[in-house]
Amino acid sequence: MSNRLLLVDGHAYAYRAFHAIRSLNAPDGSPTNAIYGFIKMLQKLLLVLEPSHLLVVWDGGLAEERMVALPEYKANRPPTPDALALQFPQLNAWLDAVGYPQLQRDGTEADDWIGTYAKLAEAAGWGVVVASSDKDFMQLVTDRVGLFNPNDKSEKVWTAADVFAKSGVQPEQIVDWLALVGDSVDNIPGVPGVGPKTAADLLRRFGSVESLYARLAEVKSESQRNSLTASAEAVKRNQLMVRLNCRLPDGPALDSLVARAPDKAALREMYRRWNFRSLLAEVAEAPLLEQGSLL
């Protein structure tokens, strides 16, 4: 495959960088830990994965259809730390200066844009790597779409076999698996008494949530049958909550997701302002990426 698209979950990597580097500030006292960590993480991603195309995707708010279905969706998440919120505009400015494509749309979750571009690239015959630790993305995995989980120190791209090893089900069953288990991170309650292993066992036996409910009498455990019966509507709702919307319209064309010529003067000014001496030296000593190159 001559084209390989790297889709980066921007907020996830910014949070990861923010917590990985506890204290780093510019000479004026402004926080720069997330900026520095994000830059180094993205540089490593490009080096390890060698994509031909790239898109960093940012959350633009919660999807209306999910909020209607479950008003408590993600309500348990703490507010963004002030020190991190201050750095998001700087990250956007850095991506513009270095010439890397990024996407953020109001009222649209990054997960859905990532799903949309994974499917678009797959349909075009491209390879795709999604860089995120979010388990929702396991539903996207195919022969052409893989996952790069930053929590996996092996630095390999996950395949369907890795999804099965992690969850006990195939990628095409992930939506149903999550619908049964729920997701505490997103404040989506699952079926009481049905954990990840039980949900995987049920799906391996019955194949899908629909088949499970059609054959509910075959579930041996009375307590599981009762719990599944009581949670039937919640499970249907959960399928809607966790299934990615992979048909978002009006995004940039696939072929446009290449590096533009970097603004070296802007990068030098940023690195001086942030006191990133090693990155400043890289700009000064070697030419940056040419247009269209990510390596």
Legacy VTK file of the C-alpha trace (Angstrom):
# vtk DataFile Version 3.0
C-alpha trace
ASCII
DATASET POLYDATA
POINTS 295 float
0.000 0.000 0.000
1.690 3.185 -1.177
-0.508 5.485 0.941
-0.709 5.218 4.702
-2.832 7.637 6.732
-2.007 8.351 10.368
-4.991 9.625 12.368
-3.987 11.169 15.700
-6.421 11.673 18.575
-5.214 15.181 19.406
-6.805 15.719 22.801
-5.772 12.259 23.986
-2.130 12.908 23.139
-2.216 16.424 24.603
-3.587 15.079 27.904
-1.012 12.299 27.848
1.801 14.803 27.324
0.426 17.116 30.019
0.460 14.355 32.641
3.736 12.799 31.477
5.708 16.038 32.000
4.662 17.516 35.307
6.392 20.869 35.188
7.748 22.834 32.255
7.346 26.548 31.699
8.423 29.218 29.253
10.588 32.107 30.481
7.424 34.180 30.940
6.020 31.517 33.273
3.386 30.118 30.930
3.036 26.306 30.934
4.624 24.409 28.041
4.682 20.790 29.270
1.834 19.618 27.010
3.282 21.460 24.022
6.737 19.937 24.365
5.453 16.450 25.108
2.975 16.553 22.236
5.649 17.633 19.751
8.040 14.880 20.830
5.280 12.246 20.787
4.164 13.250 17.310
7.735 13.217 16.038
8.116 9.675 17.393
4.840 8.562 15.794
6.031 9.797 12.404
9.389 8.098 12.815
7.934 4.737 13.884
4.925 4.584 11.550
6.268 6.389 8.460
2.886 7.587 7.152
2.459 9.268 3.789
-0.537 11.260 5.066
-1.488 12.685 8.466
-4.458 14.238 10.243
-4.499 15.433 13.855
-8.117 15.492 15.004
-9.483 17.566 17.903
-12.773 17.325 19.771
-15.233 20.080 18.918
-17.848 19.184 21.535
-20.216 16.330 22.236
-22.404 14.868 19.492
-26.005 16.039 19.807
-27.483 12.608 19.074
-25.521 11.059 21.942
-26.533 13.822 24.354
-30.191 13.314 23.428
-29.897 9.576 23.971
-28.027 9.947 27.271
-27.900 13.444 28.829
-25.371 12.179 31.390
-22.914 11.265 28.620
-19.358 12.142 29.739
-20.814 14.239 32.591
-18.405 12.610 35.053
-15.313 13.986 33.352
-13.439 16.678 35.280
-12.948 20.061 33.620
-9.817 20.596 31.562
-6.990 21.853 33.794
-6.385 25.554 33.225
-2.696 24.943 32.532
-3.609 22.535 29.732
-6.401 24.678 28.286
-3.878 27.513 27.857
-1.717 25.271 25.671
-4.316 24.080 23.154
-4.170 27.279 21.030
-0.378 27.022 21.033
-0.571 23.428 19.795
-2.902 24.507 17.004
-0.482 27.281 16.070
2.470 24.885 16.094
0.706 22.407 13.817
-0.073 25.230 11.389
3.534 26.418 11.474
5.042 22.957 10.962
2.559 22.309 8.160
0.665 19.309 9.536
-3.072 19.006 8.757
-5.487 19.268 11.674
-9.273 19.182 11.959
-11.758 20.429 14.533
-15.459 21.136 14.000
-17.904 22.534 16.547
-20.369 19.991 17.910
-18.434 17.039 16.501
-16.393 14.504 18.427
-12.905 13.628 17.245
-13.786 9.918 17.384
-16.376 10.335 14.625
-13.980 12.235 12.346
-11.361 9.569 12.918
-13.905 6.886 12.033
-14.956 8.818 8.937
-11.414 9.192 7.625
-10.478 5.606 8.506
-13.361 4.375 6.354
-12.652 6.839 3.537
-8.998 5.846 3.363
-9.813 2.151 3.626
-12.290 2.447 0.744
-9.574 4.145 -1.305
-7.239 1.188 -0.752
-5.001 3.005 1.738
-3.518 1.688 4.928
-4.654 3.468 8.107
-3.244 3.722 11.628
-5.281 5.290 14.419
-3.075 6.603 17.232
-5.079 6.470 20.451
-5.622 4.343 23.556
-9.423 4.745 23.307
-10.993 1.272 23.193
-13.845 2.555 20.982
-11.446 2.526 18.029
-11.130 -1.260 18.195
-14.363 -1.367 16.178
-12.502 0.136 13.189
-9.823 -2.541 12.878
-9.690 -4.421 9.575
-6.978 -5.788 7.298
-6.219 -2.174 6.305
-6.967 -0.298 9.545
-4.803 -0.794 12.622
-4.377 0.825 16.023
-1.294 2.293 17.626
-1.925 2.256 21.362
0.534 4.491 23.239
0.012 2.332 26.337
1.464 -0.662 24.480
5.218 -0.508 24.922
5.766 -2.947 22.034
5.022 -0.063 19.627
3.300 -2.420 17.221
0.204 -1.678 15.180
-2.713 -3.663 16.542
-4.536 -6.060 14.234
-7.783 -7.992 14.701
-5.798 -10.627 16.606
-4.687 -7.997 19.119
-8.261 -6.742 19.491
-9.391 -10.298 20.232
-6.558 -10.769 22.729
-7.594 -7.558 24.506
-11.374 -7.954 24.454
-12.174 -11.579 23.664
-14.246 -10.594 20.613
-13.665 -9.650 16.979
-13.557 -5.990 15.882
-17.023 -6.233 14.323
-18.372 -7.273 17.756
-16.786 -4.419 19.701
-19.882 -2.187 19.547
-22.022 -4.957 21.038
-19.331 -5.806 23.598
-19.149 -2.191 24.774
-22.944 -1.927 24.738
-23.116 -4.790 27.228
-20.134 -3.756 29.362
-20.682 0.006 29.295
-17.934 2.581 29.593
-17.283 4.246 32.930
-14.929 6.760 31.296
-17.792 8.077 29.148
-20.412 7.584 31.888
-22.262 4.914 29.892
-23.716 2.290 32.276
-23.602 -1.333 31.153
-25.637 -4.371 32.106
-25.300 -5.016 35.864
-23.374 -8.207 36.498
-22.043 -8.419 32.932
-18.359 -7.580 32.847
-15.898 -7.749 29.950
-15.290 -11.506 30.203
-18.974 -12.408 30.538
-19.885 -10.111 27.637
-17.196 -11.709 25.474
-18.392 -15.202 26.392
-21.978 -14.283 25.456
-20.969 -12.773 22.128
-18.744 -15.680 21.195
-21.722 -17.968 21.819
-24.534 -15.893 20.318
-22.631 -13.756 17.809
-24.407 -10.442 18.377
-26.598 -8.558 20.820
-29.596 -9.082 18.538
-29.074 -12.846 18.506
-28.471 -12.852 22.247
-31.836 -11.223 22.946
-33.625 -13.404 20.398
-32.302 -16.488 22.216
-32.286 -15.124 25.749
-33.903 -18.268 27.119
-30.698 -20.139 26.270
-28.678 -18.092 28.777
-28.203 -20.541 31.652
-27.771 -18.046 34.475
-31.110 -16.770 35.763
-29.522 -13.674 37.228
-27.894 -12.857 33.874
-31.195 -13.395 32.050
-32.996 -11.090 34.460
-30.297 -8.440 34.229
-30.212 -8.590 30.427
-34.013 -8.378 30.255
-34.104 -5.338 32.522
-31.327 -3.652 30.541
-32.656 -4.329 27.021
-33.439 -0.696 26.210
-30.191 0.515 27.754
-28.205 -1.919 25.593
-29.908 -0.605 22.433
-29.090 2.926 23.538
-25.509 1.963 24.285
-25.071 0.642 20.749
-25.942 4.119 19.493
-23.600 5.716 22.021
-20.490 3.668 21.200
-20.914 3.134 17.443
-18.791 5.702 15.637
-20.440 7.928 13.048
-18.210 7.201 10.061
-20.139 9.312 7.550
-19.448 12.894 8.555
-19.678 15.235 5.554
-17.581 18.121 4.246
-14.161 17.281 5.626
-10.932 17.973 3.715
-10.098 15.683 0.818
-7.931 12.665 1.563
-5.243 13.739 -0.880
-4.899 17.078 0.937
-3.732 15.433 4.169
-0.032 15.909 3.472
2.565 18.107 5.083
2.741 21.671 3.798
5.995 23.597 3.595
6.817 24.628 7.181
7.006 28.233 8.288
10.541 28.120 9.660
10.503 31.682 10.933
7.325 31.032 12.917
8.772 27.827 14.353
11.970 29.564 15.413
9.947 32.299 17.123
7.822 29.717 18.959
10.799 27.646 20.081
12.610 30.774 21.341
9.496 31.946 23.200
9.005 28.526 24.770
12.759 28.034 25.379
12.773 24.722 23.496
16.475 24.873 22.765
16.871 21.390 21.293
13.968 21.928 18.882
15.314 25.352 17.968
18.664 23.756 17.167
16.927 21.239 14.900
15.380 24.075 12.898
18.621 25.998 12.740
20.934 23.113 11.850
18.875 21.079 9.354
16.209 21.842 6.798
12.689 20.994 7.890
10.369 18.751 5.978
9.692 19.609 2.410
6.101 20.004 1.318
4.342 16.645 1.039
6.842 14.824 3.260
6.144 13.656 6.801
9.610 12.252 7.442
LINES 1 296
295 0 1 2 3 4 5 6 7 8 9 10 11 12 13 14 15 16 17 18 19 20 21 22 23 24 25 26 27 28 29 30 31 32 33 34 35 36 37 38 39 40 41 42 43 44 45 46 47 48 49 50 51 52 53 54 55 56 57 58 59 60 61 62 63 64 65 66 67 68 69 70 71 72 73 74 75 76 77 78 79 80 81 82 83 84 85 86 87 88 89 90 91 92 93 94 95 96 97 98 99 100 101 102 103 104 105 106 107 108 109 110 111 112 113 114 115 116 117 118 119 120 121 122 123 124 125 126 127 128 129 130 131 132 133 134 135 136 137 138 139 140 141 142 143 144 145 146 147 148 149 150 151 152 153 154 155 156 157 158 159 160 161 162 163 164 165 166 167 168 169 170 171 172 173 174 175 176 177 178 179 180 181 182 183 184 185 186 187 188 189 190 191 192 193 194 195 196 197 198 199 200 201 202 203 204 205 206 207 208 209 210 211 212 213 214 215 216 217 218 219 220 221 222 223 224 225 226 227 228 229 230 231 232 233 234 235 236 237 238 239 240 241 242 243 244 245 246 247 248 249 250 251 252 253 254 255 256 257 258 259 260 261 262 263 264 265 266 267 268 269 270 271 272 273 274 275 276 277 278 279 280 281 282 283 284 285 286 287 288 289 290 291 292 293 294
